[in-house]
Amino acid sequence: MPIKLWKTHPAYYVLLETLKKKGAMTDTELFEYISEEFKDLGFKDFNEMLMRLEVAGKIRTTSLVRGKKRIELVP
């Protein structure tokens, strides 16, 4: 039986730290980076997390081309 370990930081915290270090990214790049650490995070959950952070005023998303978004931290 595999042992599951608790993460020390929630996914949204890792997302914000990643944007702080790397700057603005596309949603697919950011999802790939986050999903390496959080294997059970689906794209639907990722988009929900983005929406919550945008409503809270932490990030800004802009539409690039069809199906791609640019995500950046709000200064």
The first five atom37 places (N, CA, C, CB, O) and aatype in JSON, in Angstrom:
{
  "aatype": [12, 14, 9, 11, 10, 17, 11, 16, 8, 14, 0, 18, 18, 19, 10, 10, 6, 16, 10, 11, 11, 11, 7, 0, 12, 16, 3, 16, 6, 10, 13, 6, 18, 9, 15, 6, 6, 13, 11, 3, 10, 7, 13, 11, 3, 13, 2, 6, 12, 10, 12, 1, 10, 6, 19, 0, 7, 11, 9, 1, 16, 16, 15, 10, 19, 1, 7, 11, 11, 1, 9, 6, 10, 19, 14],
  "atom_mask": [
    [1, 1, 1, 1, 1],
    [1, 1, 1, 1, 1],
    [1, 1, 1, 1, 1],
    [1, 1, 1, 1, 1],
    [1, 1, 1, 1, 1],
    [1, 1, 1, 1, 1],
    [1, 1, 1, 1, 1],
    [1, 1, 1, 1, 1],
    [1, 1, 1, 1, 1],
    [1, 1, 1, 1, 1],
    [1, 1, 1, 1, 1],
    [1, 1, 1, 1, 1],
    [1, 1, 1, 1, 1],
    [1, 1, 1, 1, 1],
    [1, 1, 1, 1, 1],
    [1, 1, 1, 1, 1],
    [1, 1, 1, 1, 1],
    [1, 1, 1, 1, 1],
    [1, 1, 1, 1, 1],
    [1, 1, 1, 1, 1],
    [1, 1, 1, 1, 1],
    [1, 1, 1, 1, 1],
    [1, 1, 1, 0, 1],
    [1, 1, 1, 1, 1],
    [1, 1, 1, 1, 1],
    [1, 1, 1, 1, 1],
    [1, 1, 1, 1, 1],
    [1, 1, 1, 1, 1],
    [1, 1, 1, 1, 1],
    [1, 1, 1, 1, 1],
    [1, 1, 1, 1, 1],
    [1, 1, 1, 1, 1],
    [1, 1, 1, 1, 1],
    [1, 1, 1, 1, 1],
    [1, 1, 1, 1, 1],
    [1, 1, 1, 1, 1],
    [1, 1, 1, 1, 1],
    [1, 1, 1, 1, 1],
    [1, 1, 1, 1, 1],
    [1, 1, 1, 1, 1],
    [1, 1, 1, 1, 1],
    [1, 1, 1, 0, 1],
    [1, 1, 1, 1, 1],
    [1, 1, 1, 1, 1],
    [1, 1, 1, 1, 1],
    [1, 1, 1, 1, 1],
    [1, 1, 1, 1, 1],
    [1, 1, 1, 1, 1],
    [1, 1, 1, 1, 1],
    [1, 1, 1, 1, 1],
    [1, 1, 1, 1, 1],
    [1, 1, 1, 1, 1],
    [1, 1, 1, 1, 1],
    [1, 1, 1, 1, 1],
    [1, 1, 1, 1, 1],
    [1, 1, 1, 1, 1],
    [1, 1, 1, 0, 1],
    [1, 1, 1, 1, 1],
    [1, 1, 1, 1, 1],
    [1, 1, 1, 1, 1],
    [1, 1, 1, 1, 1],
    [1, 1, 1, 1, 1],
    [1, 1, 1, 1, 1],
    [1, 1, 1, 1, 1],
    [1, 1, 1, 1, 1],
    [1, 1, 1, 1, 1],
    [1, 1, 1, 0, 1],
    [1, 1, 1, 1, 1],
    [1, 1, 1, 1, 1],
    [1, 1, 1, 1, 1],
    [1, 1, 1, 1, 1],
    [1, 1, 1, 1, 1],
    [1, 1, 1, 1, 1],
    [1, 1, 1, 1, 1],
    [1, 1, 1, 1, 1]
  ],
  "atom_positions": [
    [[0.85, -1.18, 0.0], [0.0, 0.0, 0.0], [0.89, 1.24, 0.0], [-0.97, 0.0, 1.23], [1.73, 1.39, 0.88]],
    [[0.71, 2.12, -0.99], [1.56, 3.31, -1.04], [1.23, 4.29, 0.07], [1.43, 4.0, -2.39], [0.08, 4.41, 0.5]],
    [[2.25, 4.97, 0.52], [2.1, 5.94, 1.6], [1.94, 7.33, 0.98], [3.31, 5.89, 2.58], [2.77, 7.75, 0.18]],
    [[0.89, 8.02, 1.36], [0.69, 9.39, 0.88], [1.22, 10.36, 1.91], [-0.82, 9.67, 0.58], [0.95, 10.23, 3.1]],
    [[1.98, 11.32, 1.44], [2.51, 12.34, 2.33], [1.75, 13.63, 2.13], [4.01, 12.56, 2.09], [1.34, 13.96, 1.02]],
    [[1.56, 14.36, 3.22], [0.91, 15.66, 3.14], [1.91, 16.68, 2.59], [0.38, 16.1, 4.54], [3.08, 16.66, 2.95]],
    [[1.43, 17.55, 1.73], [2.26, 18.62, 1.19], [2.37, 19.72, 2.24], [1.67, 19.17, -0.14], [1.42, 19.99, 2.98]],
    [[3.53, 20.36, 2.3], [3.72, 21.43, 3.28], [3.06, 22.72, 2.84], [5.19, 21.66, 3.53], [2.72, 23.56, 3.68]],
    [[2.88, 22.9, 1.54], [2.23, 24.11, 1.01], [1.08, 23.7, 0.1], [3.25, 25.0, 0.25], [1.2, 22.73, -0.64]],
    [[-0.03, 24.44, 0.15], [-1.14, 24.14, -0.75], [-0.78, 24.51, -2.2], [-2.41, 24.88, -0.31], [0.18, 25.24, -2.44]],
    [[-1.55, 24.01, -3.14], [-1.26, 24.2, -4.56], [-1.27, 25.68, -4.96], [-2.27, 23.42, -5.41], [-0.45, 26.11, -5.76]],
    [[-2.2, 26.46, -4.41], [-2.26, 27.86, -4.79], [-1.01, 28.62, -4.33], [-3.51, 28.51, -4.21], [-0.58, 29.56, -5.0]],
    [[-0.43, 28.22, -3.2], [0.78, 28.85, -2.72], [1.95, 28.56, -3.65], [1.11, 28.38, -1.29], [2.74, 29.45, -3.97]],
    [[2.05, 27.32, -4.09], [3.11, 26.93, -5.03], [2.92, 27.67, -6.35], [3.1, 25.4, -5.26], [3.9, 28.09, -6.97]],
    [[1.67, 27.82, -6.79], [1.38, 28.56, -8.02], [1.85, 30.01, -7.91], [-0.12, 28.51, -8.34], [2.49, 30.53, -8.82]],
    [[1.53, 30.67, -6.8], [1.93, 32.06, -6.61], [3.45, 32.19, -6.52], [1.28, 32.63, -5.36], [4.01, 33.14, -7.07]],
    [[4.11, 31.27, -5.84], [5.57, 31.3, -5.73], [6.22, 31.08, -7.1], [6.05, 30.24, -4.74], [7.24, 31.7, -7.4]],
    [[5.65, 30.21, -7.91], [6.18, 29.95, -9.24], [6.09, 31.2, -10.1], [5.43, 28.8, -9.91], [7.04, 31.55, -10.8]],
    [[4.94, 31.89, -10.05], [4.78, 33.13, -10.82], [5.72, 34.21, -10.32], [3.34, 33.61, -10.75], [6.2, 35.03, -11.1]],
    [[5.98, 34.23, -9.02], [6.88, 35.22, -8.45], [8.31, 34.99, -8.95], [6.84, 35.18, -6.92], [9.02, 35.95, -9.25]],
    [[8.72, 33.73, -9.04], [10.08, 33.4, -9.47], [10.27, 33.52, -10.98], [10.43, 32.0, -9.04], [11.26, 34.09, -11.43]],
    [[9.31, 32.99, -11.76], [9.48, 32.89, -13.2], [8.81, 34.01, -13.99], [8.96, 31.58, -13.66], [9.09, 34.17, -15.18]],
    [[7.94, 34.77, -13.37], [7.24, 35.82, -14.09], [5.99, 35.27, -14.77], [0.0, 0.0, 0.0], [5.54, 34.17, -14.45]],
    [[5.46, 36.03, -15.71], [4.22, 35.64, -16.4], [4.45, 34.38, -17.23], [3.71, 36.78, -17.29], [5.51, 34.2, -17.84]],
    [[3.43, 33.5, -17.24], [3.5, 32.24, -17.97], [2.16, 31.97, -18.63], [3.9, 31.07, -17.03], [1.15, 32.59, -18.28]],
    [[2.15, 31.04, -19.58], [0.87, 30.6, -20.14], [0.26, 29.58, -19.19], [1.05, 30.0, -21.57], [0.95, 29.01, -18.35]],
    [[-1.03, 29.36, -19.34], [-1.71, 28.43, -18.44], [-1.21, 27.0, -18.61], [-3.21, 28.47, -18.66], [-1.13, 26.27, -17.63]],
    [[-0.86, 26.58, -19.83], [-0.38, 25.21, -20.02], [1.01, 25.01, -19.4], [-0.34, 24.87, -21.5], [1.28, 23.97, -18.81]],
    [[1.89, 26.01, -19.54], [3.21, 25.91, -18.92], [3.09, 25.83, -17.41], [4.09, 27.12, -19.32], [3.75, 25.02, -16.76]],
    [[2.25, 26.69, -16.85], [2.06, 26.72, -15.41], [1.44, 25.43, -14.89], [1.2, 27.91, -15.02], [1.83, 24.92, -13.84]],
    [[0.47, 24.89, -15.64], [-0.16, 23.63, -15.24], [0.85, 22.49, -15.25], [-1.34, 23.31, -16.16], [0.85, 21.67, -14.33]],
    [[1.69, 22.43, -16.26], [2.71, 21.38, -16.32], [3.67, 21.49, -15.13], [3.5, 21.47, -17.65], [4.05, 20.48, -14.53]],
    [[4.06, 22.71, -14.8], [4.98, 22.91, -13.69], [4.34, 22.52, -12.35], [5.43, 24.38, -13.64], [4.97, 21.86, -11.52]],
    [[3.09, 22.92, -12.14], [2.39, 22.63, -10.89], [2.05, 21.14, -10.79], [1.11, 23.47, -10.79], [2.14, 20.56, -9.71]],
    [[1.66, 20.53, -11.91], [1.25, 19.12, -11.86], [2.41, 18.17, -11.62], [0.55, 18.75, -13.15], [2.19, 17.01, -11.28]],
    [[3.66, 18.63, -11.78], [4.8, 17.79, -11.43], [4.83, 17.53, -9.93], [6.12, 18.45, -11.88], [5.15, 16.43, -9.49]],
    [[4.49, 18.55, -9.15], [4.51, 18.39, -7.7], [3.19, 17.85, -7.16], [4.81, 19.72, -7.04], [3.18, 17.06, -6.21]],
    [[2.08, 18.26, -7.75], [0.75, 17.82, -7.33], [0.19, 16.92, -8.42], [-0.2, 19.04, -7.07], [-0.5, 17.38, -9.32]],
    [[0.48, 15.62, -8.32], [0.1, 14.64, -9.35], [-1.42, 14.49, -9.47], [0.71, 13.28, -9.03], [-1.91, 14.21, -10.56]],
    [[-2.15, 14.68, -8.4], [-3.59, 14.47, -8.43], [-4.38, 15.72, -8.84], [-4.06, 14.02, -7.08], [-5.61, 15.7, -8.8]],
    [[-3.71, 16.78, -9.23], [-4.37, 18.02, -9.64], [-4.78, 17.91, -11.11], [-3.44, 19.26, -9.42], [-3.93, 17.74, -11.99]],
    [[-6.07, 18.02, -11.37], [-6.57, 17.97, -12.75], [-6.67, 19.37, -13.33], [0.0, 0.0, 0.0], [-6.57, 20.36, -12.6]],
    [[-6.86, 19.45, -14.65], [-6.92, 20.75, -15.31], [-8.16, 21.54, -14.87], [-6.92, 20.58, -16.83], [-8.12, 22.77, -14.81]],
    [[-9.25, 20.83, -14.57], [-10.46, 21.51, -14.08], [-10.2, 22.16, -12.72], [-11.64, 20.51, -13.98], [-10.6, 23.3, -12.48]],
    [[-9.53, 21.43, -11.83], [-9.2, 21.98, -10.51], [-8.22, 23.14, -10.65], [-8.6, 20.88, -9.6], [-8.31, 24.12, -9.91]],
    [[-7.29, 23.02, -11.59], [-6.33, 24.09, -11.84], [-7.04, 25.36, -12.3], [-5.31, 23.64, -12.9], [-6.72, 26.45, -11.82]],
    [[-7.99, 25.23, -13.22], [-8.74, 26.41, -13.69], [-9.59, 27.01, -12.58], [-9.63, 26.03, -14.87], [-9.74, 28.23, -12.51]],
    [[-10.14, 26.17, -11.72], [-10.92, 26.68, -10.58], [-10.02, 27.46, -9.62], [-11.61, 25.52, -9.83], [-10.41, 28.5, -9.1]],
    [[-8.81, 26.96, -9.41], [-7.85, 27.65, -8.55], [-7.46, 29.0, -9.16], [-6.6, 26.76, -8.32], [-7.33, 29.99, -8.45]],
    [[-7.25, 29.02, -10.47], [-6.94, 30.28, -11.16], [-8.08, 31.29, -10.99], [-6.67, 30.03, -12.65], [-7.84, 32.47, -10.74]],
    [[-9.31, 30.81, -11.13], [-10.46, 31.7, -11.02], [-10.56, 32.28, -9.6], [-11.76, 30.94, -11.37], [-10.82, 33.47, -9.44]],
    [[-10.34, 31.45, -8.59], [-10.4, 31.93, -7.21], [-9.3, 32.97, -6.94], [-10.26, 30.77, -6.23], [-9.55, 33.97, -6.26]],
    [[-8.1, 32.72, -7.46], [-7.0, 33.68, -7.26], [-7.26, 34.98, -8.01], [-5.67, 33.07, -7.71], [-6.88, 36.05, -7.54]],
    [[-7.89, 34.88, -9.17], [-8.2, 36.1, -9.93], [-9.29, 36.92, -9.24], [-8.64, 35.74, -11.37], [-9.2, 38.14, -9.2]],
    [[-10.3, 36.26, -8.72], [-11.37, 36.96, -7.99], [-10.8, 37.6, -6.73], [-12.52, 35.98, -7.63], [-11.24, 38.69, -6.34]],
    [[-9.83, 36.94, -6.09], [-9.21, 37.49, -4.88], [-8.26, 38.63, -5.19], [-8.47, 36.39, -4.14], [-7.81, 39.32, -4.28]],
    [[-7.93, 38.84, -6.47], [-7.06, 39.94, -6.85], [-5.58, 39.62, -6.77], [0.0, 0.0, 0.0], [-4.75, 40.53, -6.74]],
    [[-5.23, 38.35, -6.73], [-3.82, 37.94, -6.64], [-3.15, 37.81, -8.0], [-3.71, 36.63, -5.89], [-1.96, 38.1, -8.14]],
    [[-3.91, 37.36, -9.02], [-3.36, 37.17, -10.36], [-4.25, 37.87, -11.39], [-3.22, 35.66, -10.68], [-5.38, 38.26, -11.09]],
    [[-3.72, 38.0, -12.58], [-4.47, 38.56, -13.71], [-4.31, 37.6, -14.88], [-3.98, 40.02, -14.08], [-3.19, 37.18, -15.18]],
    [[-5.4, 37.26, -15.53], [-5.34, 36.41, -16.71], [-5.81, 37.2, -17.92], [-6.19, 35.14, -16.53], [-6.79, 37.93, -17.85]],
    [[-5.08, 37.03, -19.01], [-5.47, 37.65, -20.28], [-5.48, 36.59, -21.35], [-4.53, 38.82, -20.66], [-4.66, 35.67, -21.33]],
    [[-6.39, 36.71, -22.28], [-6.52, 35.73, -23.35], [-5.5, 36.03, -24.45], [-7.96, 35.72, -23.92], [-5.43, 37.16, -24.93]],
    [[-4.73, 35.04, -24.84], [-3.75, 35.21, -25.91], [-4.37, 34.78, -27.24], [-2.47, 34.4, -25.61], [-4.85, 35.61, -28.01]],
    [[-4.35, 33.51, -27.49], [-5.0, 32.95, -28.68], [-6.06, 31.98, -28.2], [-3.97, 32.25, -29.63], [-6.21, 31.76, -27.0]],
    [[-6.77, 31.42, -29.12], [-7.88, 30.53, -28.75], [-7.39, 29.4, -27.86], [-8.55, 29.96, -30.02], [-6.57, 28.58, -28.27]],
    [[-7.9, 29.36, -26.63], [-7.58, 28.29, -25.71], [-6.33, 28.51, -24.87], [0.0, 0.0, 0.0], [-5.99, 27.65, -24.07]],
    [[-5.64, 29.64, -25.03], [-4.45, 29.92, -24.23], [-4.64, 31.19, -23.43], [-3.21, 30.04, -25.11], [-5.24, 32.15, -23.91]],
    [[-4.13, 31.18, -22.2], [-4.22, 32.35, -21.34], [-2.84, 32.7, -20.82], [-5.19, 32.1, -20.16], [-2.0, 31.83, -20.62]],
    [[-2.61, 33.97, -20.62], [-1.37, 34.46, -19.99], [-1.71, 34.79, -18.55], [-0.78, 35.71, -20.75], [-2.67, 35.51, -18.28]],
    [[-0.91, 34.27, -17.63], [-1.19, 34.45, -16.2], [-0.02, 35.22, -15.6], [-1.4, 33.07, -15.47], [1.14, 34.87, -15.81]],
    [[-0.34, 36.28, -14.85], [0.7, 37.1, -14.22], [0.22, 37.52, -12.84], [1.04, 38.36, -15.09], [-0.97, 37.57, -12.56]],
    [[1.19, 37.82, -11.99], [0.88, 38.32, -10.65], [0.44, 39.77, -10.73], [2.09, 38.16, -9.71], [0.93, 40.53, -11.57]],
    [[-0.46, 40.14, -9.86], [-0.87, 41.53, -9.75], [0.12, 42.21, -8.81], [-2.36, 41.68, -9.24], [0.34, 41.74, -7.69]],
    [[0.71, 43.32, -9.26], [1.71, 43.99, -8.39], [1.09, 44.62, -7.15], [2.44, 45.06, -9.16], [1.8, 45.21, -6.34]]
  ]
}
